[in-house]
Amino acid sequence: MEFGGGSVWQLKTNMTALSKSHTYPGQHLCDQLKNMKKLLYIFILIGCISCQNRAKKIDLEDYWRHLVYLTQLQHDVSQRSWKDFSKNHFFQPIVYYTQDGTFVLNPNEHIRNIAEYKEMKPFLNAERIALSEKFTDTTTFNFNASYSGSDSTALYYRETVLFFESFDLTKKLIGLNDLQDWSIMVIHELFHGYQRSVPEFKDYSITLEIPGGPDEFLAKYHRDLDWYKKSVHQENELLKSIWIDSADLYATLNKYDSLRTSRIEKIKELYGVDIREVEDYEILTEGHARYFESLCKRFLAQGDSDTSMLTEEELPFITNLFEGYEIKKDKGLYDIYNDRYYYPLGYNISMILEKYLPEYRETIYTQEFNFNGYLEKALNIE
């Protein structure tokens, strides 16, 4: 049978082709709705996974979540500025004081042998134990890195151990209220752990004798001797002027070295003690840890920190303290405000080297062990 000059088969074929090549009214809308449903399903799925991951982190006690936050900050800053420090979260055993008790991350064999403890699940790939109530301390401010080569009863016998407190305890004891500020304090101690994890520097540091520790061996002169204090402050002003005011590098460093050498020689004449090597060591270790604080502050000023592990109730603890941060106005880093004068001296030298010899970071803990040779190299380059 033919219709209009064509067969029934042709008519069916034409209709089929027409249905494939044309859309009926509203088909585009239906297709869009289907695609939107698919996208919505994907978003819901991603959201559920994200919520599960967030819930998993939030399920930790607050003092563990805060530690996750600061180690993420440590990693992010290290990746940009000091990659070796990003290879691990905890380079040494850590004693962590909290309102719920005292814990140790990365406990060594000595700590396990002398302390009563309970095993816990690892935290950020580090072994974790809870110490007995004997070690609970919620009244003493503990932020330090300790080592003893002789006291076998100490947790820090023959290996550096880092001590610090939870955010809540720190708030209670010294009135600190910003989570980022606390994180930087802890990262300062973690940087000491990194320093002492470098085999060459560790071997050097354990041979160095500091009778009574740096507060007794060095800081007492700043506390008790006016001429010593005056010289140290003049030295620090010279170092500051190089990176803050662009003072002449060659003339200013030579004047700094002359003042410092005279001060050290006078102590040797008066007391028969050579403080140069110990002072070099403290200027490096404490100055450098303070320098990493400044790297953290500069990073946080950009507003890039990851807060995904914190609860909504904890977010107000991040007060944007470092918004608009200007490093040249941070006197707490570069000025001397107590007897530990070697902190700002080392910080200011670090800022000079950041500008004139940034590659020093590659060998400072494997070859030189102090800043002196690098300052000489900076002079030669300039």
Buried (B, 14 or more C-beta within 10 A) or exposed (E): EEEEEEEEEEEEEEEEEEEEEEEEEEEEEEEEEEEEEEEEEEEEEEEEEEEEEBEEBBEBEBBBBBBBBBBBBBBBBBEEBBEBBBEBBBBBBBBBBBBBBBBBBBBBEBBEEEBEBEEEEEBBEBBBBBBEEEBBBBEEBBBBBBBBEEEEEBBBBBBBBBBBBBBBBBBBBEEEBBBBBBBBBBBBBBBBBBBBBBEEBBEBBBEEEBEEEBEEBBBBBBEEBEEBBEBBBBBBBBBBBBBBEEBEBEEBBEBBBEBBEEBBEBBEEEEEEEBBEBBBBBBBBBBBBBBBBBBBBBBBBEEEBEBEBBEEEBEEBBEEBBEEBEBEEBEEBBBBEEBBBBBBBBBBBBBBBBEBBEEBBEEBBEEBBBBBBBBEBBBEEE
